[in-house]
């Protein structure tokens, strides 16, 4: 894998510049780059509109909204979300957000524990991205099969071909016209649906 493509973009949402600087210094630039700072939820939303982030680290509470609600708003995205909450609220917040795939970490915490949590979150998001890509590929293949089968049945009905003849016809059309089998099938469907 290309080392540049494995870098994770990080958005840290915290009203504390010191917190941002401390966290940024923990994250190795060859693995986490760029690391962007937003001082509140509104600014973070604007930055997420401008560019995607792979990891969203939220230092609760935020000045303009509750960090938990902010995290929940992004739980349906592909971003890995790490929510940092005061230790006295950890159990309550964790039980509320864990079923949404949001990782919670109590603060204060050691840099080593924080780094390990970010690395685990990064690994989890990479795995999810690979699964999503594989799922998308399988869905495309299933769509291809459906379109090709529809074209076969149209050839069977309209040209009185056998299934194997229809299959061969589609493959030959694709080869002769330098198309994918799906594109050839779509042209056959267009012809007979008119």
C-alpha positions in Angstrom: 0.0 0.0 0.0 1.2 3.5 -0.8 2.3 5.2 2.4 0.7 8.5 1.4 -2.7 6.8 0.8 -2.6 5.1 4.2 -2.3 8.5 6.0 -5.4 9.3 8.0 -6.9 12.8 8.0 -7.8 13.9 11.5 -10.2 16.6 12.7 -9.8 17.5 16.3 -12.7 19.4 17.8 -11.7 21.2 21.0 -12.0 24.7 22.4 -8.5 24.3 23.9 -5.5 25.1 21.7 -3.3 23.4 24.2 -5.4 20.2 23.9 -5.0 20.3 20.1 -1.3 20.9 20.3 -0.8 18.1 22.8 -2.8 15.6 20.7 -1.2 16.7 17.4 2.2 16.1 18.9 1.3 12.5 19.9 0.1 11.6 16.3 3.0 10.7 14.0 2.8 12.8 10.8 3.6 9.9 8.5 0.4 8.1 9.7 -1.9 11.0 10.6 -1.7 14.0 8.2 -3.2 16.5 8.0 -4.4 17.1 11.6 -6.9 19.9 11.5 -8.3 21.9 14.5 -11.8 23.2 15.0 -12.6 25.1 18.1 -16.4 24.3 18.2 -19.1 22.3 16.5 -20.1 24.9 14.0 -16.5 25.4 12.8 -16.0 21.6 12.6 -19.1 21.2 10.4 -17.8 23.9 8.1 -14.4 22.2 7.9 -16.1 18.8 7.2 -18.0 20.4 4.3 -14.6 21.6 2.8 -12.8 18.3 3.2 -13.4 14.8 4.4 -11.8 13.5 7.5 -11.0 9.8 8.4 -11.0 10.3 12.1 -13.0 12.8 14.2 -11.7 13.4 17.7 -14.1 15.4 20.0 -13.0 16.9 23.3 -16.2 17.3 25.3 -17.9 19.5 26.2 -17.9 21.9 23.1 -18.5 25.6 23.6 -21.5 25.8 21.3 -23.1 22.4 21.7 -22.9 19.1 23.5 -20.1 17.0 22.1 -22.1 13.7 22.4 -24.9 15.1 20.2 -22.3 16.4 17.7 -20.7 12.9 17.6 -24.0 11.2 17.1 -24.8 13.5 14.1 -21.8 11.9 12.3 -22.2 8.3 13.5 -23.7 7.3 10.1 -20.6 8.4 8.2 -17.4 6.5 7.5 -15.4 8.5 9.9 -14.0 6.9 13.0 -15.2 8.9 16.0 -13.4 9.2 19.3 -15.2 11.0 22.1 -13.2 12.3 25.0 -15.3 12.9 28.1 -14.7 13.7 31.8 -14.0 10.5 33.8 -17.1 11.0 35.9 -19.4 10.8 32.8 -17.5 8.0 31.0 -19.8 5.1 31.8 -23.0 7.1 31.0 -21.7 8.5 27.7 -20.1 5.2 26.7 -23.3 3.2 27.1 -25.2 5.8 25.2 -23.0 5.9 22.1 -21.2 2.6 21.8 -24.1 1.0 19.8 -23.5 3.7 17.2 -19.8 2.7 16.8 -18.5 5.7 18.7 -15.5 5.0 20.8 -15.4 6.8 24.2 -12.3 7.5 26.2 -12.2 9.1 29.7 -10.0 12.2 30.4 -7.5 12.9 31.7 -5.6 10.1 30.1 -2.0 9.2 29.3 -0.6 9.9 25.8 0.1 6.2 25.3 -3.6 5.2 26.0 -4.8 8.0 23.7 -2.4 7.0 20.9 -3.5 3.3 21.2 -7.1 4.3 21.0 -6.5 6.4 17.9 -4.5 3.5 16.3 -7.4 1.1 17.0 -9.9 3.5 15.7 -7.8 4.0 12.5 -7.5 0.2 12.0 -11.3 -0.2 12.5 -12.1 2.5 9.9 -9.6 1.0 7.4 -11.2 -2.4 7.8 -14.7 -0.9 7.3 -13.5 0.9 4.2 -12.2 -2.4 2.7 -15.5 -4.1 3.5 -17.5 -1.3 2.0 -15.4 -1.5 -1.2 -15.9 -5.2 -1.4 -19.6 -4.8 -0.8 -19.9 -2.2 -3.5 -18.0 -4.5 -6.0 -20.4 -7.4 -5.1 -23.4 -5.2 -5.6 -22.1 -4.1 -9.0 -21.6 -7.7 -10.1 -25.1 -8.6 -9.0 -26.5 -5.7 -11.0 -24.4 -6.8 -14.0 -25.9 -10.3 -13.7 -29.5 -9.0 -13.5 -29.0 -6.7 -16.5 -27.4 -9.6 -18.6 -30.2 -12.0 -17.5 -32.8 -9.5 -18.5 -31.2 -9.1 -22.0 -31.0 -12.9 -22.3 -34.7 -13.3 -21.7 -35.5 -10.5 -24.1 -33.5 -12.3 -26.8 -35.2 -15.6 -25.9 -38.6 -14.0 -26.2 -38.0 -11.8 -29.3 -35.4 -13.8 -31.3 -36.5 -17.3 -30.1 -32.9 -18.1 -29.0 -32.0 -20.7 -26.4 -30.4 -19.4 -23.2 -26.9 -20.5 -24.3 -27.4 -18.8 -27.7 -28.5 -15.6 -26.0 -25.5 -15.8 -23.7 -23.2 -16.3 -26.7 -24.9 -13.4 -28.6 -24.3 -11.0 -25.7 -20.7 -12.0 -25.4 -20.1 -11.7 -29.1 -21.8 -8.3 -29.2 -19.6 -7.1 -26.3 -16.5 -8.4 -28.0 -17.4 -7.0 -31.5 -18.4 -3.6 -30.2 -15.6 -3.4 -27.5 -18.2 -3.1 -24.7 -18.5 -4.7 -21.4 -21.1 -7.5 -21.2 -23.3 -5.3 -19.2 -23.1 -2.4 -21.7 -23.9 -4.9 -24.5 -26.9 -6.2 -22.5 -28.1 -2.6 -21.9 -28.1 -1.9 -25.6 -30.1 -5.1 -26.2 -32.6 -4.0 -23.5 -32.9 -0.5 -25.0 -33.6 -2.0 -28.4 -36.4 -4.3 -27.3 -38.0 -2.0 -24.7 -38.9 0.5 -27.4 
